[in-house]
Amino acid sequence: MAFAVVAHYRCAPADEATVRAALLKMRDLTPTEPANLAYEVHAEVDQPGSFVLYEQYTDRAGFEAHKAADHFAELIVGCVLPLLTERTVTFAEVL
């Protein structure tokens, strides 16, 4: 069963360009992962520094493999997460 992730990220407006650039690099790299089915990055309208990510993987193991990827460590753990002021993540099974 496919596994979906919806993440809401918020950073200070001063950090928006840095977070946006890292998320766009992730958008380019994540689809090369064998288990990735979708990786979409959205900027919230009228909310500077706010992003919504929609990700879909073949299964939860595919998502765990995504988190183990070098580009996840570099871009998300090393760059994005330290700049966030708020983060919520929802996990779901695709019906």
C-alpha positions as CSV (number, residue, x, y, z in Angstrom):
1,M,0.0,0.0,0.0
2,A,1.4,3.4,-0.9
3,F,2.6,5.6,1.9
4,A,2.1,9.4,1.9
5,V,3.7,12.2,3.9
6,V,2.3,15.8,4.2
7,A,4.7,18.2,5.9
8,H,4.1,21.8,6.8
9,Y,7.3,23.8,7.3
10,R,7.5,27.4,8.6
11,C,10.7,29.5,8.8
12,A,11.5,33.1,9.4
13,P,10.9,35.2,6.2
14,A,14.6,36.0,6.3
15,D,15.4,32.3,5.8
16,E,12.8,31.7,3.2
17,A,15.1,31.8,0.2
18,T,17.5,29.3,1.7
19,V,14.8,26.9,2.7
20,R,13.1,27.2,-0.7
21,A,16.4,26.5,-2.6
22,A,17.0,23.4,-0.5
23,L,13.5,22.1,-1.0
24,L,13.7,22.7,-4.7
25,K,16.9,20.6,-4.8
26,M,15.1,17.9,-2.9
27,R,12.3,18.1,-5.5
28,D,14.9,17.4,-8.2
29,L,16.7,14.6,-6.3
30,T,14.0,12.6,-4.6
31,P,12.2,11.3,-7.7
32,T,15.5,9.4,-8.5
33,E,14.9,7.2,-5.4
34,P,13.4,3.8,-6.4
35,A,10.5,4.0,-4.0
36,N,9.4,7.6,-4.6
37,L,6.1,8.1,-6.4
38,A,5.6,11.8,-5.9
39,Y,7.4,14.8,-4.3
40,E,5.7,18.1,-4.5
41,V,6.8,21.4,-2.9
42,H,4.4,24.3,-2.4
43,A,4.8,27.8,-1.0
44,E,1.8,29.0,1.0
45,V,0.1,32.0,-0.6
46,D,0.3,35.1,1.6
47,Q,2.4,33.3,4.2
48,P,6.1,34.2,3.7
49,G,8.4,31.4,4.9
50,S,5.6,28.7,4.8
51,F,5.8,25.5,2.7
52,V,3.7,22.4,2.2
53,L,5.3,19.2,1.0
54,Y,3.4,16.2,-0.4
55,E,5.4,13.0,-0.8
56,Q,4.3,9.5,-1.8
57,Y,6.3,6.3,-1.6
58,T,5.6,2.7,-2.5
59,D,5.5,1.9,1.2
60,R,6.8,3.0,4.6
61,A,10.1,1.3,4.0
62,G,10.6,3.5,0.9
63,F,10.1,6.6,3.0
64,E,12.6,5.3,5.6
65,A,15.1,4.8,2.7
66,H,14.4,8.4,1.6
67,K,15.3,9.6,5.1
68,A,18.6,7.6,4.8
69,A,19.6,9.2,1.5
70,D,22.6,11.5,1.5
71,H,20.7,14.3,-0.1
72,F,18.1,14.1,2.8
73,A,20.9,14.4,5.4
74,E,22.5,17.3,3.5
75,L,19.5,19.3,2.5
76,I,16.8,18.6,5.1
77,V,18.7,17.6,8.2
78,G,21.7,19.9,7.6
79,C,20.0,23.0,6.0
80,V,16.2,23.1,6.4
81,L,15.4,21.7,9.8
82,P,17.7,24.1,11.7
83,L,16.0,27.0,10.1
84,L,12.4,26.0,10.9
85,T,10.3,27.7,13.5
86,E,7.4,25.2,13.1
87,R,7.1,21.8,11.6
88,T,4.2,19.3,11.4
89,V,4.2,16.0,9.6
90,T,1.3,13.7,8.8
91,F,1.7,10.1,7.7
92,A,-1.1,8.4,5.7
93,E,-1.8,5.3,3.7
94,V,-3.2,5.9,0.2
95,L,-6.6,4.4,-0.2
